[in-house]
Amino acid sequence: MTIAYFGNVVLCMPFNGTNGSTVFTDYSHTPKYYTLSSSPSVSTGQYKYYGSSLYLESSERVIFVKHSDFELGSGDFSIEFWHKNTNTSAGIFQDILKFRDTSASNNCFIIYRYGNSIQAEFSTSGTSVEYYVAKTRTADTNWYHFCIERYGSNLAIAVDGVFATATNVGTANFYKTTSNLELGSPSYALGYFQDLKFTKKSVYNLTNFTPPTQILKTISGTVKDDTNSNAIRTIAAVPRSSGSRAFWTASAADGTYSLSVPDVEHSVICMDNDSGTLYNDLIARVLPG
């Protein structure tokens, strides 16, 4: 399943890498800046894809610097991610993703776990909670896919592709907060996260769906020069749906290359050098696999 509406994706975080890494790549067309609270890191202990995922212990958070792309306003959106909880204790609130200071201050929304349910609160005033949605799920330590989506006047949460009954929000204009967007809880261990994706469009239109596969795929190949010999070249892959960002690598001495990119169609450019008699950049239209 390729990424739908990639040009509308404002956050695209696979959370993969080497064990212990604190570098997380945003593959959206406008990468977002972040800071870390405590020491969140990549773990190879548990994962849904890639052989690694983000692990958040108590008080560990990834804090995305405030950006206008995160503002919800009155438009459609989808926020989705895979999560494996390591704390199934009843009666505790585990903040997952919040865009507010508190429920009574600078409040746009918060997504959290309470008991055996995933819940979300939204504000139009910034000082109270006007809208609330929830969906039950089994309180265990398995991987689950969560999606919070607005489609027109309706708002709902899906667990593993099954939406709860929607809440009517009419033409609600959600509060324009000045807070940062925070992934993680200040009080409780959350566990593992994979493939956080924030799309400023309704991806599923509140229709039940099959949870998506990994958002990061690989483009690979072999570069040949004008004489059909293997060549070292600079490789650029540009998502065709946005064209505002390129992903770069270089082919090895044997001409082979491999590049991790979002799962959308790309234009791949093999940049020729100017030492030969011909100067031809090779361009291919490629879907990662």
BATORDREN-895967 format. One record per residue: y, x, z of N, C-alpha, C in turn. Coordinates in pm, 1 decimal, m for minus. Each point is the difference from the previous one (the first is absolute). Layout:
% BATORDREN-895967
Y/X/Z/Y/X/Z/Y/X/Z
...
//
This chain:
% BATORDREN-895967
m119.5/84.7/0.0/119.5/m84.7/0.0/124.3/88.1/0.0
78.1/m4.1/m106.9/122.5/78.1/m4.4/106.1/m63.7/88.7
101.1/78.2/36.9/107.0/m49.0/86.9/86.8/m98.9/m77.5
10.3/m122.4/50.4/82.0/m101.7/m64.7/148.2/22.9/31.2
84.7/m23.9/m99.6/145.4/6.9/17.4/44.5/133.7/59.9
m52.9/108.8/m53.9/31.3/130.8/59.1/149.9/29.2/m1.5
71.3/m50.6/m97.5/144.6/20.1/m3.8/72.4/m64.4/115.9
m67.1/m93.6/70.2/57.4/m67.0/117.2/m53.2/55.2/131.1
m85.9/102.3/m7.2/m56.7/59.3/121.7/101.1/96.3/60.6
36.4/m22.9/126.5/101.7/82.8/65.6/m60.8/94.6/103.3
m128.7/m15.3/28.6/m70.0/91.8/89.8/m145.9/1.0/m41.9
m53.7/120.7/m24.2/m136.9/12.7/m51.6/m62.7/123.0/65.2
m63.8/m20.2/115.1/m45.8/109.3/84.7/m151.8/m3.1/16.1
m72.1/86.3/m69.6/m146.2/3.6/18.4/m41.8/59.8/134.0
84.2/86.1/58.4/m30.1/68.2/126.3/m128.8/81.3/m10.7
m5.3/87.0/m98.7/m114.6/87.6/m18.0/45.4/145.2/12.3
m95.7/91.2/8.1/34.4/141.8/7.3/m101.2/77.3/80.7
37.5/120.8/38.5/m87.7/85.2/79.3/8.2/m38.4/146.9
m106.7/23.5/71.7/m5.7/m37.3/140.9/112.5/66.5/79.7
74.3/m81.1/76.7/108.6/50.9/81.6/134.3/7.3/m69.6
3.1/m29.5/m129.0/126.5/7.6/m73.2/98.8/m106.2/49.7
127.1/36.4/4.5/106.1/m94.1/36.4/92.0/m28.1/m119.1
m49.5/28.0/m118.1/74.2/m27.1/m123.6/m61.0/m122.1/m66.9
82.3/m103.1/m20.8/m45.3/m124.4/m60.5/84.8/m26.7/m123.7
m64.9/m23.9/m112.5/71.2/m17.1/m126.2/18.9/m147.4/m32.2
123.5/m34.7/m32.3/31.6/m133.5/m50.2/m0.7/6.9/m152.7
m89.9/m74.2/m63.2/m14.7/3.5/m145.4/79.4/m109.5/m70.8
88.9/m68.0/71.5/83.7/m100.8/m64.4/101.5/67.3/m91.2
68.3/m79.5/m81.9/93.5/58.8/m96.6/121.6/62.8/67.1
28.3/m40.2/126.1/108.1/62.4/78.0/m57.0/41.8/135.1
m51.4/123.5/11.6/m63.6/43.6/124.8/94.3/m12.6/119.5
m54.4/m45.5/112.9/79.8/m23.0/119.7/m14.5/115.6/98.3
108.7/24.6/72.7/m0.5/103.1/102.9/m58.7/m57.3/128.8
m62.5/87.2/78.8/m56.3/m44.2/126.9/11.8/111.2/103.6
m6.2/m39.7/125.8/m12.2/93.4/111.6/m124.3/m40.1/78.9
m43.1/87.9/90.2/m119.5/m25.6/78.5/33.6/m5.4/147.0
m59.9/m96.1/70.0/10.3/m7.4/144.8/m133.6/41.9/58.7
2.4/95.9/92.4/m122.3/64.3/50.6/m66.9/73.3/m115.3
m130.4/m13.2/m17.6/m67.8/84.4/m99.3/m100.4/m77.9/m85.4
43.7/m101.9/m71.9/m94.0/m67.7/m90.3/m46.8/95.3/m109.0
m124.6/m12.7/m42.3/m51.9/95.1/m97.8/m113.9/m61.4/m79.7
m35.2/69.1/m106.8/m113.8/m38.0/m82.4/m128.5/38.0/73.5
m98.0/m89.6/m8.7/m130.0/26.2/60.6/m110.3/m19.1/m103.4
m97.9/89.1/3.5/m116.9/m16.7/m85.9/m115.7/m65.9/75.8
29.1/m43.3/123.2/m103.9/m61.9/82.4/m39.3/m137.9/m48.1
100.2/m78.8/m43.7/m24.3/m134.9/m50.3/90.6/m22.6/m121.1
m47.7/m79.3/m93.8/80.8/m26.8/m118.2/m60.4/m116.0/m78.3
85.0/m67.7/m74.3/m47.0/m101.3/m93.9/m22.5/62.8/m136.9
92.8/89.2/m38.7/m8.3/72.0/m126.7/41.7/145.4/21.6
m16.2/81.6/m101.5/55.4/135.4/m9.8/m62.7/102.5/94.8
m85.7/m41.4/93.5/m55.3/93.6/96.8/93.3/31.9/114.9
110.0/m76.1/13.3/95.6/22.5/108.0/90.5/m121.5/12.8
67.3/m12.4/114.5/93.8/m110.2/22.9/99.3/41.5/107.7
98.4/m84.8/24.9/97.1/25.3/106.8/m56.5/m49.6/131.8
8.0/84.2/104.4/m41.2/m41.4/133.3/121.0/m5.6/91.4
15.2/m113.5/71.5/110.8/m18.4/93.0/m54.2/m22.6/140.4
26.1/96.6/87.0/m32.2/m11.9/141.1/118.1/m68.8/70.0
m12.9/m26.2/128.7/105.4/m65.2/76.3/133.4/72.9/m15.8
104.3/m74.7/m31.5/139.4/46.2/m16.9/24.6/75.6/m129.8
m102.8/23.1/m80.4/18.8/70.2/m126.5/47.9/m98.0/m106.6
108.4/36.0/m68.2/58.0/m89.0/m100.1/49.3/78.9/m120.4
m8.3/m63.8/m116.0/65.8/48.8/m120.8/122.9/m87.1/m19.5
118.0/61.9/2.2/125.9/m74.8/m2.6/69.3/23.1/m133.5
2.6/m104.2/m83.3/65.1/8.5/m130.2/148.9/m27.3/16.5
79.9/92.7/m49.4/145.2/m11.6/14.1/47.7/m125.8/m72.4
90.2/m73.0/64.7/52.9/m125.6/m54.8/37.3/15.9/m146.7
m47.4/m94.7/m80.8/28.5/0.9/m143.5/18.0/m144.2/m46.4
90.9/m21.0/m92.4/25.7/m135.7/m48.9/m123.4/m60.8/m66.4
m91.0/83.4/m49.1/m123.4/m50.6/m61.2/m83.3/m81.5/97.8
15.5/25.4/130.4/m80.3/m69.5/99.2/55.4/m137.5/36.2
121.8/m30.4/m40.5/62.3/m127.2/35.6/m71.7/m115.5/m70.7
m33.7/m103.3/74.6/m76.7/m110.9/m54.2/87.7/m107.6/m63.3
114.3/m29.9/63.0/87.4/m104.2/m51.9/m74.8/m131.6/m13.2
20.3/m69.5/m110.8/m66.3/m128.8/m24.4/m103.2/10.0/m111.7
m35.6/122.0/m37.5/m90.5/20.0/m112.5/m145.9/10.5/39.1
m85.4/1.2/m101.1/m144.0/16.1/20.2/m32.2/144.3/38.9
m109.7/17.8/72.3/m47.0/134.9/33.9/m146.7/m5.3/39.6
m63.9/116.0/m4.2/m135.9/17.7/51.4/m5.0/133.2/74.0
m47.7/m3.1/123.4/m23.0/121.4/78.5/m148.9/3.4/32.1
m69.2/106.5/m42.2/m144.6/3.1/19.6/m46.9/140.0/38.7
m113.1/3.2/68.5/m55.2/127.6/45.6/m142.5/m22.2/49.4
m75.7/109.4/4.2/m131.8/2.0/64.5/16.4/56.6/140.9
m73.0/m56.9/95.2/12.4/44.0/139.1/m135.2/m7.4/70.3
m29.8/106.2/74.6/m120.2/5.1/85.0/46.7/20.7/143.4
m8.4/m103.6/80.5/52.2/5.5/136.1/m97.7/72.1/92.4
52.5/82.2/88.3/m84.7/68.7/98.0/18.5/m56.2/140.7
89.0/m98.6/13.4/25.9/m60.6/130.6/m13.5/m151.3/m15.2
m110.5/m54.9/45.7/m24.9/m143.2/m15.2/24.2/m77.1/128.9
68.7/60.1/93.8/27.0/m66.2/128.6/75.4/m130.8/m21.2
m39.4/m102.0/73.2/68.2/m128.4/m8.6/128.9/3.2/82.5
93.0/m86.6/m36.8/119.7/m17.2/82.2/106.1/105.9/m16.5
m7.5/84.2/m102.7/104.1/99.0/m22.2/63.3/m21.0/m137.6
128.2/30.0/m8.6/72.2/m5.5/m126.3/4.4/140.6/m59.7
m53.0/14.1/m118.1/3.8/128.9/m70.1/94.5/m12.7/m119.2
118.0/58.4/12.9/89.8/3.4/m115.4/m69.5/74.8/m113.2
6.6/m54.8/m119.2/m54.7/68.5/m117.3/113.4/48.0/m89.1
79.3/m92.2/m48.9/112.9/34.9/m86.0/118.6/m84.3/42.4
110.7/64.8/35.3/116.0/m77.8/42.7/126.5/48.8/m67.8
88.7/m96.5/m24.3/130.1/24.9/m61.9/104.2/m68.2/88.2
11.4/50.6/121.7/90.0/m58.7/99.7/11.6/95.2/118.2
98.7/m26.1/87.4/6.4/69.7/128.0/m87.7/m73.4/100.5
37.3/m126.2/27.9/m78.5/m89.2/85.0/4.0/m138.7/m62.8
m68.1/m95.5/62.6/1.3/m136.9/m52.3/139.4/m61.9/7.4
85.1/54.3/88.7/133.3/m55.9/18.9/110.1/91.1/m53.0
m37.8/106.9/m69.8/100.7/95.2/m47.1/m40.5/60.6/m134.2
89.4/m17.3/m98.3/m19.2/65.2/m130.7/m135.4/m35.6/m60.3
m40.1/m122.9/13.7/m136.1/m42.6/m30.8/m13.0/m53.2/m142.6
m85.9/63.5/m80.0/m39.5/m55.0/m129.2/m144.2/m49.9/7.8
m94.4/90.4/32.6/m138.8/m45.6/15.3/m80.0/99.9/81.2
m114.4/m46.8/46.7/m100.9/85.5/62.3/m137.1/m55.1/m35.0
m95.6/89.2/m26.4/m140.4/m34.1/m20.9/m77.3/64.6/114.4
m87.3/m75.1/67.1/m68.2/54.8/116.4/m136.0/m66.9/18.3
m82.4/64.2/82.7/m128.1/m58.8/39.4/9.9/m50.5/142.2
m55.2/m119.0/21.7/m13.2/m51.8/135.6/m137.5/m64.8/11.4
m85.0/54.1/85.9/m134.1/m52.9/13.9/m77.7/11.2/m130.6
m52.6/m112.3/m46.6/m79.2/m0.5/m122.6/78.8/m53.1/m119.3
130.9/19.7/0.7/80.7/m49.3/m111.7/103.2/103.9/m43.3
37.9/m9.5/m126.0/110.7/76.8/m55.1/116.7/m98.2/m12.3
117.3/39.0/48.1/112.9/m92.2/6.8/125.7/66.8/m53.2
96.9/m81.3/m38.3/127.2/53.0/m48.5/112.2/m95.6/37.3
113.2/57.9/34.0/119.2/m77.0/33.8/114.5/42.2/m90.4
83.0/m97.3/m39.0/111.9/25.7/m90.3/126.0/m66.0/54.6
112.9/64.4/m30.2/127.2/m49.8/51.3/103.9/m12.3/m110.9
78.3/m105.2/5.9/115.7/m14.0/m88.7/129.6/32.5/73.8
m2.3/m14.5/131.7/120.4/23.0/81.2/13.1/143.6/47.1
m114.1/69.9/12.4/0.0/134.9/54.2/m11.2/4.5/150.4
12.9/m117.3/65.3/m1.6/m3.3/146.6/m107.7/m91.8/56.9
m81.6/m58.3/m86.5/m109.0/m85.2/47.0/m107.5/m6.4/m108.0
m112.1/m65.2/33.4/m108.9/m16.1/m96.1/4.3/m141.9/m54.7
26.6/m11.4/m130.3/5.4/m133.0/m60.9/m131.1/m41.0/m67.2
m79.2/100.0/m44.7/m122.4/m32.0/m71.8/m114.4/87.5/50.3
m118.6/m60.8/4.9/m116.7/67.0/57.2/m121.8/m36.2/m84.0
m86.0/99.7/m30.4/m125.0/m24.8/m70.7/m111.0/79.5/66.9
m124.3/m47.5/m13.7/m112.7/67.8/64.1/m127.6/m30.0/m76.0
m99.5/86.7/20.6/m132.4/m18.2/m60.3/m101.1/67.5/90.9
m105.7/m71.4/37.4/m101.2/58.7/85.6/m87.0/96.7/m78.7
m54.4/96.2/71.1/m98.1/92.3/m57.4/m88.5/47.3/114.5
m114.9/54.3/m31.1/m93.7/45.1/101.8/57.0/120.9/73.8
m5.5/m3.1/131.8/54.1/110.4/81.0/m103.6/111.3/9.5
m15.9/74.4/m106.7/m94.1/111.6/0.9/67.1/121.8/m62.9
m77.5/104.8/m25.6/57.7/123.9/m51.2/m33.1/23.9/m147.0
m25.4/m106.3/m73.8/m23.9/12.7/m143.7/132.4/11.2/m75.4
m8.9/42.6/m124.7/116.7/1.7/m87.6/29.9/m142.2/m48.1
129.3/m38.9/6.2/44.9/m128.4/m52.8/122.1/22.3/m88.4
11.0/m84.4/m102.4/119.3/1.0/m84.1/91.1/m113.6/45.2
126.3/34.5/26.9/99.1/m98.8/42.5/110.6/m9.9/m104.3
46.9/m121.0/m22.1/109.9/m22.2/m93.6/91.1/m108.0/57.0
128.6/29.7/8.4/101.2/m97.8/39.3/85.0/m24.9/m123.0
9.1/m126.1/m41.0/62.6/m29.1/m129.0/90.7/m122.8/7.3
112.9/12.6/m69.4/86.3/m116.4/m23.4/m3.4/m32.2/m148.7
m18.2/m129.4/m29.2/1.0/m48.1/m137.3/84.6/m126.6/m2.5
120.8/13.2/m51.6/92.1/m113.3/m0.6/38.6/m40.6/140.6
m33.4/m122.2/36.8/38.0/m52.1/131.3/m110.7/12.7/103.3
m108.9/68.9/m34.4/m114.3/9.4/90.4/m30.6/143.3/40.8
m50.4/14.8/121.6/m28.0/130.2/60.3/m135.9/m8.1/67.9
m86.3/101.4/m21.5/m133.8/m5.1/60.7/m59.0/139.4/12.3
m105.1/10.6/80.9/m76.3/123.4/20.4/m141.1/m19.5/m54.7
m51.9/103.1/m65.9/m138.4/m0.6/m46.2/m77.2/112.7/68.0
m123.6/m26.8/36.2/m92.7/100.5/50.5/m115.7/8.7/m98.3
m22.0/120.1/m53.5/m104.0/22.0/m100.6/9.9/m100.0/m115.2
123.2/m28.4/m39.1/24.1/m81.4/m118.1/2.3/m149.8/21.9
m15.3/m46.7/123.4/0.7/m143.7/29.0/126.8/m34.1/78.8
83.9/m84.1/m59.0/127.4/m35.5/62.3/m17.8/m110.8/103.2
78.0/10.7/106.9/13.1/m110.0/95.4/91.6/m106.8/m61.0
6.4/m115.9/63.7/91.8/m104.1/m43.8/142.1/54.9/3.5
74.8/m24.5/m105.8/134.3/57.0/m12.4/100.7/m73.2/88.7
102.0/74.7/38.9/115.5/m56.0/70.4/113.0/m18.2/m100.1
62.4/m117.6/0.9/112.1/m25.6/m90.3/126.5/62.4/57.3
60.6/90.1/m75.7/123.9/64.9/45.0/119.4/m43.2/m84.4
m21.8/m92.4/m92.5/108.8/m50.0/m82.5/69.1/110.5/m77.8
130.7/6.7/12.1/79.9/103.3/m66.6/46.8/106.5/98.7
m73.6/16.0/108.5/39.4/92.4/107.5/36.9/137.7/m54.6
109.5/52.4/50.3/48.3/133.2/m35.7/m21.6/88.9/121.8
m102.9/83.5/m4.4/m34.7/78.6/117.1/106.0/106.1/29.0
15.7/28.1/127.4/112.6/79.3/49.9/6.2/140.6/m60.7
119.4/42.9/m31.1/24.1/133.9/m56.0/20.3/97.2/115.7
m108.2/54.8/49.0/5.2/87.5/116.1/45.9/140.7/m37.3
48.7/70.7/100.7/33.9/142.2/m18.0/m105.5/89.9/63.2
m109.8/m60.5/45.2/m108.2/76.7/61.9/m79.7/77.0/m105.0
m74.2/98.8/47.0/m97.3/67.1/m84.9/m127.1/m83.6/m6.5
m83.5/28.6/m97.6/m129.8/m66.2/m13.7/m104.0/89.0/67.0
m68.6/m51.9/102.4/m89.3/82.2/80.5/m144.6/m47.9/m10.9
m88.8/93.5/m29.3/m143.9/m24.7/0.1/m57.3/63.1/125.0
m55.4/m83.1/89.7/m57.2/54.1/123.0/49.8/m73.1/122.3
m67.6/22.3/111.2/31.0/m67.6/124.9/50.0/99.1/104.0
105.2/m35.7/74.9/48.9/91.1/104.7/m90.8/4.1/122.1
m97.0/m91.9/9.4/m75.7/m12.6/124.4/m151.1/15.5/m14.4
m56.2/m36.1/m115.8/m144.9/m4.8/m11.6/m49.7/72.0/m124.8
m118.5/59.1/11.3/m63.8/60.7/m117.1/m30.6/m109.0/m101.8
24.4/30.2/m126.1/m24.8/m97.5/m106.0/m125.0/30.9/m80.6
m27.0/127.8/m21.9/m114.6/35.3/m81.8/40.9/52.8/m135.8
m69.7/m44.0/m104.0/10.6/61.6/m132.0/66.4/m93.3/m101.3
78.0/62.0/m92.6/68.8/m75.4/m103.6/m23.5/63.7/m136.4
m5.7/m86.3/m100.8/m17.1/44.9/m137.7/77.8/m92.5/m92.5
57.9/56.7/m103.8/58.1/m75.6/m111.2/102.1/m105.1/44.8
105.8/46.3/66.3/113.1/m87.9/31.3/82.2/m19.5/m127.0
17.8/m127.7/m39.5/74.3/m29.6/m123.1/95.0/m116.5/26.0
125.6/20.1/m33.2/106.5/m97.7/21.3/57.1/m31.5/m137.4
m18.6/m124.3/m44.3/43.1/m41.9/m132.8/105.5/m108.1/12.7
113.1/15.2/m68.0/106.4/m100.0/3.8/m27.5/m106.8/m106.4
m116.8/m56.7/9.1/m45.0/m107.6/m87.5/m128.0/m54.8/60.1
m28.6/m126.9/m23.6/m125.5/m57.0/46.4/m113.0/47.6/m90.7
m92.5/78.3/55.3/m109.2/56.0/m78.7/m109.5/m103.9/m24.8
m27.2/m84.6/101.1/m114.6/m90.8/m8.0/41.0/m147.7/m6.8
128.8/m28.7/12.2/50.1/m138.4/m4.0/m71.1/m89.6/102.0
m33.6/60.2/114.7/m66.6/m69.3/110.3/m133.4/m62.3/m41.5
m63.3/59.8/m100.0/m132.1/m42.0/m45.4/m103.6/100.8/49.2
m110.2/m47.5/54.6/m104.0/89.5/50.5/m41.4/100.5/m106.9
m31.8/122.3/42.0/m23.1/109.1/m94.1/m106.3/94.9/52.7
m50.9/83.0/m88.9/m89.3/108.6/39.6/85.3/118.6/41.7
m16.6/53.6/120.5/83.4/113.5/43.6/m1.8/113.3/m101.3
114.5/62.4/m21.9/9.6/104.1/m103.0/m76.1/126.1/37.2
m39.5/73.3/m102.8/m56.9/132.0/20.2/114.8/99.2/14.6
m31.4/126.4/10.1/98.9/103.3/33.0/118.6/0.6/m95.9
119.1/27.1/56.5/122.9/m0.4/m79.8/22.4/133.7/m69.9
m76.0/101.2/38.7/15.4/133.2/m58.6/m123.5/34.3/m80.8
20.0/39.0/m124.9/m110.1/38.4/m87.6/29.4/137.8/m61.1
m87.7/46.0/m88.8/12.3/134.4/m56.6/9.4/m5.8/m151.5
92.5/78.8/m54.0/7.0/26.2/m143.0/m44.2/144.1/m21.2
m91.7/22.6/m94.4/m47.7/135.7/m24.5/m25.6/19.5/m148.9
m9.7/124.2/m40.4/m24.9/30.1/m139.7/0.6/148.9/m26.2
m0.4/37.3/m126.1/3.8/139.9/m43.1/107.1/15.5/m107.3
86.7/97.7/16.5/109.4/23.8/m93.7/m41.8/103.2/m104.5
27.4/m28.4/m125.5/m26.3/91.3/m110.5/131.7/41.0/m65.4
6.1/124.3/m48.7/119.7/44.0/m70.9/m14.7/m28.9/m149.6
90.9/56.3/m80.2/1.2/m27.1/m144.2/m124.8/50.1/m72.3
m69.7/96.1/62.2/m121.6/53.5/m62.4/m126.4/m62.1/59.5
19.5/m105.6/81.2/m109.1/m70.3/67.0/m66.4/83.4/108.5
74.6/97.9/52.9/m48.6/79.4/112.2/53.6/m58.4/130.6
m74.6/18.3/108.5/46.2/m45.6/130.5/132.2/66.3/34.9
90.2/m76.9/65.0/134.0/52.3/23.3/52.4/m39.7/136.8
85.7/87.1/55.3/70.8/m29.7/124.1/131.3/m68.3/m37.1
18.7/m120.7/47.3/120.2/m75.7/m30.7/46.6/m77.3/123.7
127.1/m32.9/3.5/53.2/m90.2/102.1/m33.3/m143.4/m40.1
m49.8/m77.2/96.3/m41.4/m137.5/m24.8/89.8/m93.9/79.0
51.9/m102.6/m64.4/78.9/m102.9/66.9/m61.2/m136.6/m28.7
m17.3/m81.0/104.3/m49.0/m137.0/m15.0/108.2/m95.4/46.7
40.9/m90.3/m87.7/109.9/m92.1/28.5/m52.9/m143.6/m2.9
12.7/m75.9/110.3/m43.4/m140.5/m1.5/76.1/m78.7/m106.8
m72.6/m67.5/m87.3/63.1/m69.5/m111.8/78.1/m123.0/44.9
m34.5/m56.1/117.1/66.2/m121.7/44.7/137.7/24.0/59.5
30.1/124.9/37.8/131.6/27.6/58.1/70.9/115.7/m70.4
m72.1/108.4/m24.4/58.7/114.4/m69.9/102.7/76.6/79.3
15.0/m34.6/129.9/104.4/63.2/80.0/m49.4/119.7/79.8
m127.1/32.6/m13.6/m55.8/110.4/77.4/m114.8/62.6/m76.6
m15.2/131.8/13.0/m111.5/69.7/m63.9/m79.1/75.8/106.0
m130.1/12.6/m22.6/m88.5/78.2/85.4/m43.3/123.1/m79.8
4.4/118.7/64.7/m12.7/126.0/m72.5/m119.7/81.3/46.4
m55.1/76.9/m92.1/m99.6/101.5/31.9/m2.1/99.8/m115.7
m91.6/95.2/5.4/m17.5/96.0/m110.0/m149.0/13.7/m27.4
m33.9/15.8/m125.7/m140.5/19.8/m34.2/m42.9/141.2/38.6
m128.5/13.6/27.2/m55.8/130.7/36.8/m20.5/84.8/m126.0
m50.9/121.5/19.1/m19.7/90.9/m113.2/m96.5/m57.5/m103.5
m93.8/m82.7/46.3/m94.9/m59.5/m94.7/53.1/m130.4/m58.8
126.6/m31.9/27.0/63.0/m117.5/m57.4/m17.5/m128.1/78.4
m83.0/1.0/103.8/m26.3/m123.1/74.0/111.5/m30.3/100.0
19.3/m128.3/24.7/98.0/m42.6/100.1/m48.4/m128.4/65.9
50.5/m24.9/119.9/m29.9/m122.6/73.7/123.0/m36.0/81.9
35.9/m126.8/m2.0/125.1/m42.6/62.5/m20.8/m134.9/67.3
34.3/m9.8/129.7/m8.6/m127.2/72.5/126.5/m81.2/m26.0
m18.6/m124.1/m41.5/112.8/m86.0/m37.5/m29.7/m143.3/43.7
102.8/m85.8/8.6/m24.4/m141.9/27.3/m86.1/m61.5/m110.0
m75.0/m102.2/36.4/m93.7/m61.7/m93.4/71.6/m96.0/m95.5
79.5/57.4/m89.8/67.1/m73.0/m106.8/m4.2/86.3/m125.9
27.4/m59.2/m113.1/m1.9/75.7/m124.5/114.6/101.6/m3.3
m31.2/121.3/m47.0/97.1/109.0/m5.9/12.4/54.4/m142.5
116.4/53.0/m27.9/16.0/87.2/m115.9/m16.5/142.7/50.2
m99.9/70.9/m52.2/m28.5/137.2/43.2/50.7/94.7/m107.2
86.8/92.2/40.8/62.7/94.3/m92.4/m49.9/140.4/30.2
m61.6/64.7/m97.4/m40.7/140.0/10.8/107.7/82.5/m71.0
77.1/72.8/75.9/118.3/67.2/m54.1/m35.8/134.6/m60.6
15.5/11.5/m129.8/m28.2/122.2/m73.0/104.4/106.8/34.9
m40.8/126.6/m6.4/99.4/105.7/12.7/59.9/28.9/m138.2
97.2/87.3/m7.1/66.7/25.3/m128.5/m34.5/136.5/m58.2
m117.4/50.3/36.5/m37.5/132.8/m49.6/m76.5/m6.1/m131.0
m50.1/m117.2/m34.0/m79.0/m11.1/m122.6/83.5/m37.7/m120.2
m68.4/m19.7/m109.7/70.5/m37.2/m122.4/38.6/m147.5/m0.2
m71.2/m79.2/81.7/31.9/m141.8/11.0/44.5/m30.9/142.2
80.0/m103.4/15.8/45.3/m41.5/132.3/m26.5/m149.9/10.4
m117.4/m34.1/48.8/m40.1/m139.0/4.1/m40.1/m38.4/142.8
75.3/m89.1/61.0/m41.7/m58.9/127.3/m97.6/m110.6/m30.9
m114.2/0.7/67.8/m102.9/m100.2/m22.1/16.9/m113.7/99.2
5.4/m121.6/m48.2/20.0/m116.0/85.2/m117.6/m94.8/m15.5
m56.8/m41.3/112.6/m112.6/m93.2/m0.4/28.8/m116.0/93.0
m53.5/m115.1/m33.5/12.0/m119.4/84.6/m130.5/m13.2/77.6
7.9/12.3/134.2/m120.9/15.6/80.4/0.6/m96.7/117.8
m115.6/m62.0/25.7/m21.4/m80.2/119.5/m87.9/81.3/95.1
43.5/27.6/122.1/m80.0/82.7/92.2/m138.2/m60.3/22.0
m92.8/88.2/32.3/m135.0/m46.5/24.6/m70.5/87.1/100.6
//
